[in-house]
Each structure stands twice: as C-alpha cells, then as structure tokens.
C-alpha cells in the first residue's frame, strides 16, 4: 500500500478565538483526484494553507510525502492553482510562455537564464494543456478557461507530485468547465498526478473525482463519488449546519 501524499493527524487551527479546524484527520492518497467541498468558512482555505506551509497548526501534525512538512524542501513537489480566471488583470503585459516560465522560479531562482532544457520544459507544459499554439500570445488576450489552462501549465512545469486547485472554475462557462475537468482527469490518469480540488461545483466534480471530502470545521465525510451522491438532504444539512437543497446538474 502506497503512503499518502498528505497526512494530517488531529489538526486544529484557530483565528484568534474562532476555531476553524477541530481535530481533523485527513489523508490524500497518492494518485487520487480528491474533491474538497464544504460551506464557506468551513476551513477549506485554512487546510490548503496548512498543506502549503503558509501557516502552522495549533495542534496536531502534518506529513507531506511521508515527511514532516518543510516548505523550502517540498515546494517543488507541490503545484498550486488559484482563482486566477476570475481576477486576473487582462492588461498584464506577459506572454503565455513568460507566465508558465515563472513556475520554475523556485527551482532556478529569479533572473536566471533559461537554457534549452528549461525552454523545452516550458513548451512541453504548455503543450500538455493543449495551448501550444498560444505560447507567445499575451495572456490577457485569452478567455478565462484558456487562462486557467495556462495556470495549470505553470503548476506542471516544475513536475510536481501534488497539484492543489482552489476554486479554479470560478467565472468560467459550463462548456469550458467541462473541458477543464477533462484536462484534470487526463493529468490524473495518464500522468498519475495527485490532485486536490477545492470546489463548490459538486455536480461536475463527481464525474471525475476518485475521492470526495466534506469539511466544515470537522471532517464530516470521506468517500467515493458513488457514496457521496447517495447522501440525502438530511446528511448535507448536518454537514453544512443548515438546510441544504440538492440541485441536479443535468446539462
């Protein structure tokens, strides 16, 4: 049995006097495509910050790649994609190639010359997300869905073992969301990338994820998509702490 990529044991965290995570035990299996869902303020962003080493838990322990977390040592092993498509400055003067090349900064440092090997890796990452034809296009000219593909390429260029995505489909239309999930599915299945996706889009996510976790201060559910979709409104109301109306996504 392979070791989990992320392992959290009895993690608690508070902002001043408000506890947002309460003795959470959480694992991300190697090679999984995990969807992380839950209400706003339920601790999802805090959990991601803990994995990235941006904050430290008040209680408990975190192991990344079977070792105590060390942001300096482990940062090349983790790729991160945030809600860029919804907030990215379209006037930003950078090409797709330049944006993706910034994903190598942690590995080669700032203001370093890109040799042929690194240039090839950048173009390969852009090609992996199906955007090679746009390699020298200004990123501000691309659609939200295309931009998010580029940020995936930026995360891929350092060849991470784990890719964390925080609400990456915000502001993207349904057809591009579908293509985006298909890209993630290929990365997971064909390249064996472990994915941790924070999302509210449970309708589409359940078609592609291998594992689903529901977090609301405590870990309320961890199972496969079939188990998740069999949950009742009563179950979700208990997880979320308020009545929840289930909506079917039949596109």
TIRO-280586 format. One record per residue (C-alpha): residue number from 1; x, z negated, y. Coordinates in Angstrom, 1 decimal. Example, Ala and Ser with C-alpha at 12.3 -4.5 7.8 and 13.67 -1.06 7.14 Angstrom:
<pts>
<pt pos="1" c1="12.3" c3="-7.8" c2="-4.5"/>
<pt pos="2" c1="13.7" c3="-7.1" c2="-1.1"/>
</pts>
This chain:
<pts>
<pt pos="1" c1="0.0" c3="0.0" c2="0.0"/>
<pt pos="2" c1="1.4" c3="1.0" c2="3.4"/>
<pt pos="3" c1="2.0" c3="-1.5" c2="6.1"/>
<pt pos="4" c1="-0.5" c3="-1.3" c2="9.1"/>
<pt pos="5" c1="0.8" c3="0.3" c2="12.3"/>
<pt pos="6" c1="-0.7" c3="-2.6" c2="14.3"/>
<pt pos="7" c1="-1.4" c3="-6.1" c2="13.1"/>
<pt pos="8" c1="-2.9" c3="-8.8" c2="15.3"/>
<pt pos="9" c1="-3.4" c3="-12.3" c2="14.0"/>
<pt pos="10" c1="-5.6" c3="-14.9" c2="15.7"/>
<pt pos="11" c1="-5.2" c3="-13.3" c2="19.1"/>
<pt pos="12" c1="-6.7" c3="-15.0" c2="22.1"/>
<pt pos="13" c1="-6.4" c3="-14.0" c2="25.8"/>
<pt pos="14" c1="-8.0" c3="-15.3" c2="29.0"/>
<pt pos="15" c1="-8.0" c3="-14.0" c2="32.6"/>
<pt pos="16" c1="-7.8" c3="-17.3" c2="34.5"/>
<pt pos="17" c1="-10.6" c3="-19.4" c2="32.9"/>
<pt pos="18" c1="-12.5" c3="-16.5" c2="31.3"/>
<pt pos="19" c1="-11.7" c3="-15.8" c2="27.7"/>
<pt pos="20" c1="-11.9" c3="-12.1" c2="26.8"/>
<pt pos="21" c1="-10.5" c3="-12.2" c2="23.3"/>
<pt pos="22" c1="-11.2" c3="-15.1" c2="21.0"/>
<pt pos="23" c1="-9.1" c3="-15.4" c2="17.8"/>
<pt pos="24" c1="-9.2" c3="-11.7" c2="17.0"/>
<pt pos="25" c1="-7.7" c3="-10.5" c2="13.7"/>
<pt pos="26" c1="-7.2" c3="-6.7" c2="13.9"/>
<pt pos="27" c1="-5.2" c3="-4.1" c2="12.0"/>
<pt pos="28" c1="-4.8" c3="-0.3" c2="12.5"/>
<pt pos="29" c1="-4.0" c3="1.2" c2="9.1"/>
<pt pos="30" c1="-1.2" c3="3.9" c2="9.0"/>
<pt pos="31" c1="-2.6" c3="7.4" c2="9.1"/>
<pt pos="32" c1="-6.1" c3="6.3" c2="10.2"/>
<pt pos="33" c1="-8.2" c3="7.7" c2="13.0"/>
<pt pos="34" c1="-9.8" c3="4.5" c2="14.4"/>
<pt pos="35" c1="-12.6" c3="4.4" c2="16.9"/>
<pt pos="36" c1="-12.7" c3="1.2" c2="19.0"/>
<pt pos="37" c1="-16.2" c3="0.6" c2="20.5"/>
<pt pos="38" c1="-18.0" c3="-2.3" c2="22.3"/>
<pt pos="39" c1="-19.6" c3="-3.2" c2="25.6"/>
<pt pos="40" c1="-17.8" c3="-3.0" c2="29.0"/>
<pt pos="41" c1="-15.9" c3="-6.3" c2="29.5"/>
<pt pos="42" c1="-15.7" c3="-6.8" c2="25.7"/>
<pt pos="43" c1="-11.9" c3="-6.9" c2="25.6"/>
<pt pos="44" c1="-11.1" c3="-3.3" c2="24.6"/>
<pt pos="45" c1="-8.7" c3="-2.6" c2="27.5"/>
<pt pos="46" c1="-7.1" c3="-6.0" c2="27.1"/>
<pt pos="47" c1="-6.5" c3="-5.3" c2="23.4"/>
<pt pos="48" c1="-4.8" c3="-2.0" c2="24.3"/>
<pt pos="49" c1="-2.6" c3="-3.7" c2="27.0"/>
<pt pos="50" c1="-1.5" c3="-6.2" c2="24.3"/>
<pt pos="51" c1="-0.5" c3="-3.4" c2="21.9"/>
<pt pos="52" c1="1.4" c3="-1.6" c2="24.7"/>
<pt pos="53" c1="3.2" c3="-4.9" c2="25.5"/>
<pt pos="54" c1="1.9" c3="-4.9" c2="29.1"/>
<pt pos="55" c1="0.6" c3="-8.5" c2="28.6"/>
<pt pos="56" c1="1.3" c3="-11.3" c2="26.1"/>
<pt pos="57" c1="-1.4" c3="-13.2" c2="24.1"/>
<pt pos="58" c1="-2.2" c3="-16.8" c2="24.9"/>
<pt pos="59" c1="-2.4" c3="-17.4" c2="21.2"/>
<pt pos="60" c1="-1.6" c3="-15.6" c2="18.0"/>
<pt pos="61" c1="0.9" c3="-12.9" c2="17.0"/>
<pt pos="62" c1="1.2" c3="-9.1" c2="17.3"/>
<pt pos="63" c1="3.3" c3="-6.9" c2="15.0"/>
<pt pos="64" c1="3.8" c3="-3.2" c2="15.7"/>
<pt pos="65" c1="5.3" c3="-1.1" c2="12.9"/>
<pt pos="66" c1="5.8" c3="-4.2" c2="10.9"/>
<pt pos="67" c1="7.9" c3="-6.0" c2="13.5"/>
<pt pos="68" c1="7.2" c3="-8.3" c2="16.4"/>
<pt pos="69" c1="6.3" c3="-6.2" c2="19.5"/>
<pt pos="70" c1="9.2" c3="-5.1" c2="21.6"/>
<pt pos="71" c1="8.1" c3="-2.7" c2="24.4"/>
<pt pos="72" c1="11.6" c3="-1.4" c2="25.1"/>
<pt pos="73" c1="12.3" c3="-0.6" c2="21.4"/>
<pt pos="74" c1="8.8" c3="0.6" c2="20.4"/>
<pt pos="75" c1="7.7" c3="2.6" c2="23.5"/>
<pt pos="76" c1="8.9" c3="5.9" c2="22.0"/>
<pt pos="77" c1="6.7" c3="5.2" c2="18.9"/>
<pt pos="78" c1="3.5" c3="4.9" c2="20.9"/>
<pt pos="79" c1="1.8" c3="7.7" c2="22.9"/>
<pt pos="80" c1="-0.8" c3="6.8" c2="25.4"/>
<pt pos="81" c1="-3.6" c3="9.0" c2="26.9"/>
<pt pos="82" c1="-5.9" c3="7.5" c2="29.6"/>
<pt pos="83" c1="-8.9" c3="8.7" c2="31.5"/>
<pt pos="84" c1="-6.9" c3="11.4" c2="33.4"/>
<pt pos="85" c1="-9.5" c3="14.2" c2="33.4"/>
<pt pos="86" c1="-11.9" c3="12.1" c2="35.4"/>
<pt pos="87" c1="-9.5" c3="11.0" c2="38.1"/>
<pt pos="88" c1="-6.6" c3="13.4" c2="38.1"/>
<pt pos="89" c1="-5.6" c3="14.8" c2="41.6"/>
<pt pos="90" c1="-6.2" c3="18.6" c2="41.3"/>
<pt pos="91" c1="-3.8" c3="19.1" c2="44.2"/>
<pt pos="92" c1="-0.8" c3="17.6" c2="42.3"/>
<pt pos="93" c1="2.0" c3="20.1" c2="42.5"/>
<pt pos="94" c1="3.2" c3="20.3" c2="38.9"/>
<pt pos="95" c1="3.1" c3="22.8" c2="36.1"/>
<pt pos="96" c1="1.9" c3="22.1" c2="32.6"/>
<pt pos="97" c1="5.5" c3="22.2" c2="31.4"/>
<pt pos="98" c1="6.6" c3="19.7" c2="34.0"/>
<pt pos="99" c1="3.7" c3="17.3" c2="33.2"/>
<pt pos="100" c1="4.5" c3="17.4" c2="29.4"/>
<pt pos="101" c1="8.2" c3="17.0" c2="30.1"/>
<pt pos="102" c1="7.5" c3="13.7" c2="31.8"/>
<pt pos="103" c1="6.6" c3="12.4" c2="28.3"/>
<pt pos="104" c1="10.3" c3="12.5" c2="27.5"/>
<pt pos="105" c1="11.4" c3="10.2" c2="30.3"/>
<pt pos="106" c1="11.5" c3="7.1" c2="28.1"/>
<pt pos="107" c1="13.8" c3="8.9" c2="25.7"/>
<pt pos="108" c1="16.2" c3="10.8" c2="28.0"/>
<pt pos="109" c1="15.8" c3="8.9" c2="31.3"/>
<pt pos="110" c1="14.9" c3="10.1" c2="34.8"/>
<pt pos="111" c1="16.5" c3="13.2" c2="36.4"/>
<pt pos="112" c1="18.2" c3="14.2" c2="33.2"/>
<pt pos="113" c1="18.9" c3="17.9" c2="32.4"/>
<pt pos="114" c1="16.5" c3="19.4" c2="29.9"/>
<pt pos="115" c1="18.7" c3="21.1" c2="27.3"/>
<pt pos="116" c1="17.4" c3="23.9" c2="25.0"/>
<pt pos="117" c1="16.3" c3="21.4" c2="22.3"/>
<pt pos="118" c1="14.1" c3="19.4" c2="24.7"/>
<pt pos="119" c1="12.7" c3="22.5" c2="26.3"/>
<pt pos="120" c1="11.7" c3="23.7" c2="22.8"/>
<pt pos="121" c1="10.1" c3="20.4" c2="22.0"/>
<pt pos="122" c1="8.0" c3="20.6" c2="25.2"/>
<pt pos="123" c1="6.8" c3="24.1" c2="24.4"/>
<pt pos="124" c1="6.1" c3="23.1" c2="20.8"/>
<pt pos="125" c1="3.9" c3="20.1" c2="22.0"/>
<pt pos="126" c1="2.0" c3="22.4" c2="24.4"/>
<pt pos="127" c1="1.5" c3="24.9" c2="21.5"/>
<pt pos="128" c1="0.2" c3="22.1" c2="19.2"/>
<pt pos="129" c1="-2.7" c3="21.6" c2="21.6"/>
<pt pos="130" c1="-3.4" c3="25.3" c2="21.9"/>
<pt pos="131" c1="-2.3" c3="25.6" c2="25.6"/>
<pt pos="132" c1="0.9" c3="27.6" c2="25.3"/>
<pt pos="133" c1="-0.5" c3="30.4" c2="27.4"/>
<pt pos="134" c1="-0.8" c3="27.9" c2="30.3"/>
<pt pos="135" c1="2.7" c3="26.4" c2="30.0"/>
<pt pos="136" c1="3.7" c3="27.5" c2="33.6"/>
<pt pos="137" c1="0.2" c3="27.2" c2="35.2"/>
<pt pos="138" c1="-0.3" c3="24.5" c2="37.8"/>
<pt pos="139" c1="-2.1" c3="21.7" c2="36.0"/>
<pt pos="140" c1="-4.6" c3="21.3" c2="38.9"/>
<pt pos="141" c1="-6.0" c3="24.8" c2="38.1"/>
<pt pos="142" c1="-7.1" c3="23.7" c2="34.6"/>
<pt pos="143" c1="-10.5" c3="22.3" c2="33.6"/>
<pt pos="144" c1="-10.9" c3="18.7" c2="32.7"/>
<pt pos="145" c1="-10.9" c3="19.5" c2="29.0"/>
<pt pos="146" c1="-7.8" c3="21.6" c2="29.3"/>
<pt pos="147" c1="-6.1" c3="18.8" c2="31.3"/>
<pt pos="148" c1="-6.8" c3="16.3" c2="28.6"/>
<pt pos="149" c1="-5.2" c3="18.6" c2="26.0"/>
<pt pos="150" c1="-2.1" c3="18.7" c2="28.2"/>
<pt pos="151" c1="-2.0" c3="14.8" c2="28.3"/>
<pt pos="152" c1="-2.2" c3="14.9" c2="24.6"/>
<pt pos="153" c1="0.8" c3="17.2" c2="24.5"/>
<pt pos="154" c1="2.6" c3="14.8" c2="26.9"/>
<pt pos="155" c1="1.9" c3="12.0" c2="24.4"/>
<pt pos="156" c1="3.0" c3="14.2" c2="21.5"/>
<pt pos="157" c1="6.3" c3="15.4" c2="22.9"/>
<pt pos="158" c1="8.2" c3="12.2" c2="22.1"/>
<pt pos="159" c1="6.9" c3="12.4" c2="18.5"/>
<pt pos="160" c1="5.1" c3="9.0" c2="18.4"/>
<pt pos="161" c1="3.8" c3="7.4" c2="15.3"/>
<pt pos="162" c1="0.7" c3="6.0" c2="17.1"/>
<pt pos="163" c1="-1.4" c3="7.6" c2="19.8"/>
<pt pos="164" c1="-3.7" c3="5.4" c2="21.8"/>
<pt pos="165" c1="-6.5" c3="7.1" c2="23.8"/>
<pt pos="166" c1="-8.6" c3="5.2" c2="26.4"/>
<pt pos="167" c1="-11.9" c3="6.9" c2="27.0"/>
<pt pos="168" c1="-10.3" c3="10.4" c2="27.2"/>
<pt pos="169" c1="-13.5" c3="12.3" c2="27.2"/>
<pt pos="170" c1="-15.0" c3="10.8" c2="30.4"/>
<pt pos="171" c1="-16.1" c3="13.7" c2="32.7"/>
<pt pos="172" c1="-15.8" c3="16.4" c2="30.0"/>
<pt pos="173" c1="-18.8" c3="18.5" c2="29.0"/>
<pt pos="174" c1="-20.1" c3="18.4" c2="25.4"/>
<pt pos="175" c1="-18.5" c3="21.7" c2="24.2"/>
<pt pos="176" c1="-15.1" c3="20.6" c2="25.4"/>
<pt pos="177" c1="-15.6" c3="17.1" c2="23.9"/>
<pt pos="178" c1="-16.2" c3="18.7" c2="20.5"/>
<pt pos="179" c1="-13.0" c3="20.8" c2="20.8"/>
<pt pos="180" c1="-11.1" c3="17.7" c2="21.9"/>
<pt pos="181" c1="-12.2" c3="15.8" c2="18.8"/>
<pt pos="182" c1="-11.4" c3="18.7" c2="16.6"/>
<pt pos="183" c1="-7.8" c3="18.6" c2="18.0"/>
<pt pos="184" c1="-7.5" c3="14.9" c2="17.3"/>
<pt pos="185" c1="-8.8" c3="15.5" c2="13.8"/>
<pt pos="186" c1="-6.1" c3="18.1" c2="13.2"/>
<pt pos="187" c1="-3.4" c3="15.8" c2="14.6"/>
<pt pos="188" c1="-4.6" c3="13.0" c2="12.3"/>
<pt pos="189" c1="-5.0" c3="15.1" c2="9.1"/>
<pt pos="190" c1="-2.3" c3="17.8" c2="9.5"/>
<pt pos="191" c1="0.4" c3="15.7" c2="11.2"/>
<pt pos="192" c1="-0.5" c3="12.3" c2="9.9"/>
<pt pos="193" c1="-0.7" c3="10.8" c2="13.4"/>
<pt pos="194" c1="-2.3" c3="7.4" c2="13.6"/>
<pt pos="195" c1="-4.9" c3="7.4" c2="16.3"/>
<pt pos="196" c1="-6.7" c3="4.6" c2="18.1"/>
<pt pos="197" c1="-9.5" c3="5.9" c2="20.3"/>
<pt pos="198" c1="-11.4" c3="3.7" c2="22.8"/>
<pt pos="199" c1="-14.8" c3="5.3" c2="23.4"/>
<pt pos="200" c1="-18.5" c3="4.9" c2="24.2"/>
<pt pos="201" c1="-19.2" c3="8.3" c2="22.6"/>
<pt pos="202" c1="-20.2" c3="6.9" c2="19.2"/>
<pt pos="203" c1="-22.3" c3="9.9" c2="18.3"/>
<pt pos="204" c1="-19.4" c3="12.4" c2="18.2"/>
<pt pos="205" c1="-16.8" c3="9.9" c2="17.2"/>
<pt pos="206" c1="-18.4" c3="9.0" c2="13.9"/>
<pt pos="207" c1="-18.0" c3="12.7" c2="12.7"/>
<pt pos="208" c1="-14.2" c3="12.4" c2="12.9"/>
<pt pos="209" c1="-13.1" c3="8.8" c2="12.7"/>
<pt pos="210" c1="-11.9" c3="7.2" c2="9.4"/>
<pt pos="211" c1="-12.4" c3="3.6" c2="10.7"/>
<pt pos="212" c1="-14.6" c3="2.0" c2="13.4"/>
<pt pos="213" c1="-14.2" c3="-1.3" c2="15.0"/>
<pt pos="214" c1="-16.7" c3="-3.1" c2="17.3"/>
<pt pos="215" c1="-15.2" c3="-5.6" c2="19.7"/>
<pt pos="216" c1="-17.0" c3="-8.0" c2="22.0"/>
<pt pos="217" c1="-14.6" c3="-10.9" c2="22.6"/>
<pt pos="218" c1="-14.6" c3="-11.3" c2="18.9"/>
<pt pos="219" c1="-14.3" c3="-8.7" c2="16.2"/>
<pt pos="220" c1="-17.9" c3="-8.0" c2="15.1"/>
<pt pos="221" c1="-17.4" c3="-5.0" c2="12.8"/>
<pt pos="222" c1="-14.7" c3="-3.1" c2="11.0"/>
<pt pos="223" c1="-15.7" c3="-0.4" c2="8.5"/>
<pt pos="224" c1="-16.0" c3="3.3" c2="7.8"/>
<pt pos="225" c1="-18.4" c3="5.7" c2="9.7"/>
<pt pos="226" c1="-21.0" c3="5.6" c2="6.9"/>
<pt pos="227" c1="-21.2" c3="1.8" c2="7.2"/>
<pt pos="228" c1="-21.3" c3="2.0" c2="11.0"/>
<pt pos="229" c1="-24.1" c3="4.5" c2="11.1"/>
<pt pos="230" c1="-26.2" c3="2.4" c2="8.7"/>
<pt pos="231" c1="-26.2" c3="-0.6" c2="11.1"/>
<pt pos="232" c1="-29.6" c3="-1.5" c2="12.7"/>
<pt pos="233" c1="-30.6" c3="-2.1" c2="16.3"/>
<pt pos="234" c1="-30.6" c3="-5.8" c2="15.4"/>
<pt pos="235" c1="-27.0" c3="-5.6" c2="14.3"/>
<pt pos="236" c1="-25.9" c3="-3.8" c2="17.5"/>
<pt pos="237" c1="-27.9" c3="-6.2" c2="19.7"/>
<pt pos="238" c1="-26.0" c3="-9.1" c2="18.0"/>
<pt pos="239" c1="-22.6" c3="-7.3" c2="18.5"/>
<pt pos="240" c1="-23.3" c3="-6.4" c2="22.2"/>
<pt pos="241" c1="-25.0" c3="-9.6" c2="23.1"/>
<pt pos="242" c1="-28.1" c3="-7.8" c2="24.5"/>
<pt pos="243" c1="-30.8" c3="-5.5" c2="23.1"/>
<pt pos="244" c1="-29.4" c3="-2.0" c2="22.3"/>
<pt pos="245" c1="-31.5" c3="1.2" c2="21.8"/>
<pt pos="246" c1="-29.8" c3="3.6" c2="19.4"/>
<pt pos="247" c1="-29.7" c3="7.2" c2="20.6"/>
<pt pos="248" c1="-29.4" c3="10.1" c2="18.2"/>
<pt pos="249" c1="-26.9" c3="12.8" c2="19.1"/>
<pt pos="250" c1="-28.4" c3="16.0" c2="17.7"/>
<pt pos="251" c1="-26.6" c3="18.8" c2="19.6"/>
</pts>
